[in-house]
Amino acid sequence: MQQSLTIIGSGMAAYTLAREWRKRDTTSPLTIITADDGVSYSKPMLSAAFAQQKTPAMLAQAGAEQMAAQLQANILPHTQVTQIDVAQHSLQANGQTISWQRLVLATGADTLNPQLAGDAAGRVLSVNSLQDYTRFHEALKNTRHITLLGGGLIGCEFANDLAAAGYPVTVVHAGNWPLERMIPEVAGEQMVYALSQLGVDYRLQRRAKSVHQHANQFSITLDNGEVITTDLVVSAIGLKPRTALATTAGIAINRGILVDEHLRTNIPDIYALGDGAELNGQLLPFVQPLLTQARALAATLAGDPTPVRYPVMPVIVKTPAYPVTLVTPPANSEWQWHIDIQPNAIYAAQRDVDNRLLGFVLTGSAAAERAGWLKQLNS
Ligand SMILES: Cc1cc2nc3c(=O)[nH]c(=O)nc-3n(C[C@H](O)[C@H](O)[C@H](O)COP(=O)(O)OP(=O)(O)OC[C@H]3O[C@@H](n4cnc5c(N)ncnc54)[C@H](O)[C@@H]3O)c2cc1C
C-alpha cells in the first residue's frame, strides 16, 4: 500500500530527503509545507557570497514551482505549521487542517538573540536564510563599517567575506580567540593576524551590552565601557533548534528534537532531521550530517530500515585569508593537542593516551593536506 510523506521545511535537510526518497519511491504522494518561499539554495554560500558579488537572486537555485515539478511534490510555500495533532494525524497551517500519514520535521534552527539593551537592539541583523541575506545585501548598500557579534565559525566566515569585499569590520567575541572550541590558541592568534591584514579589528574577551541608534549610525557599548560607532550590526553568536512545533505534538525534546538512530521521534510516524534534530546527545548543524541523515531516513521511509552512521566529517572553514580544515574528536573522548607549527602552516593533531589520532586541525597551506589526514583517521 502506498504511504504518503509530508515534510515540514524546505531547507537542505527537507529537499535532500525529498530527493533521496524520490529515488526509491516515484509514485507515493509527497507534500512539503514551508514557512518560507520554498526556494532551494545552498545556505553555506550565505557567508561566502558577498566578496563574490553574488546577489540573492544568483544564490537561488530553483523556485518552489520548479522544485515541485522536479520532486513530483505538492509544495505549500508561505505556510507556517502551528500545531500537530497526533491522534488525528493532522496539522494546522494558515487556518487549514492538513492530514498526514508520515510526518518529517525538517524545521531547522533559529539564530540566538544577543541579549542587548538599547533602542536599536531590534535592528541587529542575523543571516540564517536567503530572505535574511536579501535584507543584509540591501543594508550593505548604505554601509561603511560593520560590527559582527560572534567569532565562531559563521562569524569568522562573514568577517573574511566582508573584509575581502572592502568593508572595515569589527568583531566582538566573548572567547579568548576565534573558533576557540575548535582550534588551538596558536591557530586562533594566526586567524586574528590574517584577518586583521584584511581590515578586521578584533575585540576578544568582550561582550556587547547595548546598542543605540544615532541618525544613520549605531553605537555599541561593550562590557568594558568601550563604545564602537558602526553602520550595521550583525549577530552570529549561535543557533538554537526550533522545537516549539514539536512540543505541540508531545514530541520529546532536549536541546533539539530527540530522535533515535532511525531518526524516529518518540511519536510513531513522526521523524526529524537536520539542524533541529538531536541524535545521541549531539546537535550537528552542518551539511554533511544532514546529508547522511537524509539518505538513511529516505531508505527507512521506503521500507528499508537504515540507522544513521556518520562517516568522518571534516569541517572546512570558509576563510580564504586563513584556510582551516578540521575534524572534531568524538564527543566525550579524552585527547591532547600535538602541535607542529611551520612558517605557513599549523598541523594540530588531537591524540588519545595511546597516541591514536581522534581529530585534527590543519591551517594555512596544511589545510590542503586534508585527504592524507582523513585517511589516517579512517584507518
Ligand atoms: C551563514 C551560514 C553558513 C554556513 N556554512 C556552512 C558550511 O560551510 N558548511 C556546513 O557544513 N554547514 C554550514 N552551515 C550550516 C548549514 O547550512 C545548515 O546545517 C543547514 O543548511 C541546515 O538545514 P536545515 O534544512 O536543517 O534547516 P533550515 O535551512 O533552517 O530549514 C528549515 C526550514 O523549515 C522551515 N520551517 C521552520 N519552522 C516551520 C514551521 N513551523 N512551519 C513551516 N515551515 C517551517 C523554514 O522555513 C525552512 O524552510 C552554515 C549556516 C549558515 C547560517
The ligand as an SDF file (V2000), in Angstrom:
LIG
                    3D

 53 58  0  0  0  0  0  0  0  0999 V2000
   25.7850   31.6020    7.1050 C   0  0  0  0  0  0  0  0  0  0  0  0
   25.8890   30.0980    7.2610 C   0  0  0  0  0  0  0  0  0  0  0  0
   26.9660   29.4350    6.7080 C   0  0  0  0  0  0  0  0  0  0  0  0
   27.0740   28.0490    6.8470 C   0  0  0  0  0  0  0  0  0  0  0  0
   28.1580   27.4140    6.3060 N   0  0  0  0  0  0  0  0  0  0  0  0
   28.2640   26.0730    6.4210 C   0  0  0  0  0  0  0  0  0  0  0  0
   29.3720   25.3750    5.8400 C   0  0  0  0  0  0  0  0  0  0  0  0
   30.2730   25.9640    5.2580 O   0  0  0  0  0  0  0  0  0  0  0  0
   29.4100   24.0140    5.9640 N   0  0  0  0  0  0  0  0  0  0  0  0
   28.4340   23.3170    6.6150 C   0  0  0  0  0  0  0  0  0  0  0  0
   28.5120   22.0950    6.6940 O   0  0  0  0  0  0  0  0  0  0  0  0
   27.3790   23.9480    7.1760 N   0  0  0  0  0  0  0  0  0  0  0  0
   27.2660   25.3070    7.0890 C   0  0  0  0  0  0  0  0  0  0  0  0
   26.1920   25.9450    7.6400 N   0  0  0  0  0  0  0  0  0  0  0  0
   25.1290   25.1270    8.2870 C   0  0  0  0  0  0  0  0  0  0  0  0
   24.1620   24.5300    7.2370 C   0  0  0  0  0  0  0  0  0  0  0  0
   23.8840   25.4980    6.2570 O   0  0  0  0  0  0  0  0  0  0  0  0
   22.9090   24.0510    7.9490 C   0  0  0  0  0  0  0  0  0  0  0  0
   23.3020   22.9550    8.7640 O   0  0  0  0  0  0  0  0  0  0  0  0
   21.7890   23.5870    7.0100 C   0  0  0  0  0  0  0  0  0  0  0  0
   21.5470   24.4890    5.9640 O   0  0  0  0  0  0  0  0  0  0  0  0
   20.5080   23.3660    7.8380 C   0  0  0  0  0  0  0  0  0  0  0  0
   19.4690   22.9320    7.0160 O   0  0  0  0  0  0  0  0  0  0  0  0
   18.0410   22.5500    7.6210 P   0  0  0  0  0  0  0  0  0  0  0  0
   17.2140   22.1520    6.4450 O   0  0  0  0  0  0  0  0  0  0  0  0
   18.1720   21.6310    8.7610 O   0  0  0  0  0  0  0  0  0  0  0  0
   17.4620   23.9140    8.2600 O   0  0  0  0  0  0  0  0  0  0  0  0
   16.9600   25.2790    7.5850 P   0  0  0  0  0  0  0  0  0  0  0  0
   17.7480   25.6320    6.3970 O   0  0  0  0  0  0  0  0  0  0  0  0
   16.9050   26.2750    8.7040 O   0  0  0  0  0  0  0  0  0  0  0  0
   15.4830   24.9750    7.0970 O   0  0  0  0  0  0  0  0  0  0  0  0
   14.4000   24.9360    7.9790 C   0  0  0  0  0  0  0  0  0  0  0  0
   13.1300   25.0360    7.1500 C   0  0  0  0  0  0  0  0  0  0  0  0
   11.9960   24.8130    7.9990 O   0  0  0  0  0  0  0  0  0  0  0  0
   11.0070   25.7830    7.7370 C   0  0  0  0  0  0  0  0  0  0  0  0
   10.1840   25.9010    8.9490 N   0  0  0  0  0  0  0  0  0  0  0  0
   10.5990   26.0800   10.2310 C   0  0  0  0  0  0  0  0  0  0  0  0
    9.5550   26.0730   11.0770 N   0  0  0  0  0  0  0  0  0  0  0  0
    8.4460   25.8740   10.3070 C   0  0  0  0  0  0  0  0  0  0  0  0
    7.0500   25.7730   10.5900 C   0  0  0  0  0  0  0  0  0  0  0  0
    6.5810   25.8470   11.8370 N   0  0  0  0  0  0  0  0  0  0  0  0
    6.1950   25.6000    9.5510 N   0  0  0  0  0  0  0  0  0  0  0  0
    6.6490   25.5050    8.2820 C   0  0  0  0  0  0  0  0  0  0  0  0
    7.9700   25.5870    7.9700 N   0  0  0  0  0  0  0  0  0  0  0  0
    8.8470   25.7680    8.9690 C   0  0  0  0  0  0  0  0  0  0  0  0
   11.8300   27.0350    7.3660 C   0  0  0  0  0  0  0  0  0  0  0  0
   11.0330   27.9480    6.6540 O   0  0  0  0  0  0  0  0  0  0  0  0
   12.9060   26.3880    6.4950 C   0  0  0  0  0  0  0  0  0  0  0  0
   12.4240   26.1600    5.1970 O   0  0  0  0  0  0  0  0  0  0  0  0
   26.0760   27.3280    7.5350 C   0  0  0  0  0  0  0  0  0  0  0  0
   24.9800   28.0080    8.1040 C   0  0  0  0  0  0  0  0  0  0  0  0
   24.8840   29.3790    7.9730 C   0  0  0  0  0  0  0  0  0  0  0  0
   23.7130   30.1230    8.5960 C   0  0  0  0  0  0  0  0  0  0  0  0
  1  2  1  0
  2  3  1  0
  2 52  2  0
  3  4  2  0
  4  5  1  0
  4 50  1  0
  5  6  2  0
  6  7  1  0
  6 13  1  0
  7  8  2  0
  7  9  1  0
  9 10  1  0
 10 11  2  0
 10 12  1  0
 12 13  2  0
 13 14  1  0
 14 15  1  0
 14 50  1  0
 15 16  1  0
 16 17  1  0
 16 18  1  0
 18 19  1  0
 18 20  1  0
 20 21  1  0
 20 22  1  0
 22 23  1  0
 23 24  1  0
 24 25  2  0
 24 26  1  0
 24 27  1  0
 27 28  1  0
 28 29  2  0
 28 30  1  0
 28 31  1  0
 31 32  1  0
 32 33  1  0
 33 34  1  0
 33 48  1  0
 34 35  1  0
 35 36  1  0
 35 46  1  0
 36 37  1  0
 36 45  1  0
 37 38  2  0
 38 39  1  0
 39 40  1  0
 39 45  2  0
 40 41  1  0
 40 42  2  0
 42 43  1  0
 43 44  2  0
 44 45  1  0
 46 47  1  0
 46 48  1  0
 48 49  1  0
 50 51  2  0
 51 52  1  0
 52 53  1  0
M  END
$$$$
